Amino acid sequence: MSDAQLEKSFASPAPTPLVQGGAVVLASVVLAGGVASLLGGAIWVAAAVAAVGGAIALAGLARHYPHRRLGLCNVVTLARGGLVAGLAGLLAAPQVLEGFVAWAALGVALLALAMDGLDGWAARRAGLSSDFGARLDMEVDVALGLILALLAWLSGKAGFWVLGLGLMRHVFVAAGWVLPALQGALFPSFRRKLVCVIQIAALIALMAPVVQPPLAGWIAGVALAILGASFLRDAVWLLARGRRA
């Protein structure tokens, strides 16, 4: 046996995407706890959110991921999930969202938003694009929107109705149980991506200490109207296509 063959026989097999993903999820739980600790939030809430979200992501990874390596793209998305979970720790202590802490939380949310464009770019560059990665990215965006909306409400920046900015997609999915046509596939749309950015950007703006009622209400209200109009347009299109089918 040659030296090359001998070395190959003793070489450890490359870790599977699931093993790689598990390591990244563990790191994201630690990241979530660290962010929550720095912001004065509840570490256990942040860690629990990261752990549950990571477990769901790993289940999807095992069933639907088609590639043989995890890739930077999914690492970035899971890291974004850790940042979002860190913000979730503030749900147990919304009273700390003042002054420096509020600005720091705003910075974490901005970082999570900025990283949103990096994972898609990395996936395309490495040839690791997948439906799983796109779905994971979307669910992290949804979680970020819901947590920011809850913080806006709990901190008194806007009324209960601001939760519409975080729950709109959940309502749309629930409506699909009653109207199956709404479960159909939507066409790719730049408008949809732009509205998502507007939604998250408005919620992030509400975290700034300088944004107080009534300005906060106006920002949230305009964003909610834009988001609602976008979902309504998609719903009308799906229902019309369902009637033609």
Salt bridges, closest charged atoms under 4 A:
ASP116 OD1 - ARG80 NH1 3.42
ASP119 OD2 - ARG80 NH1 3.69
ASP137 OD1 - ARG80 NH1 2.77
GLU139 OE2 - ARG135 NE 2.71
GLU139 OE2 - ARG169 NH2 3.04
ASP141 OD1 - ARG80 NH2 2.51
ASP234 OD1 - ARG191 NH2 2.93
ASP234 OD2 - ARG192 NE 2.99
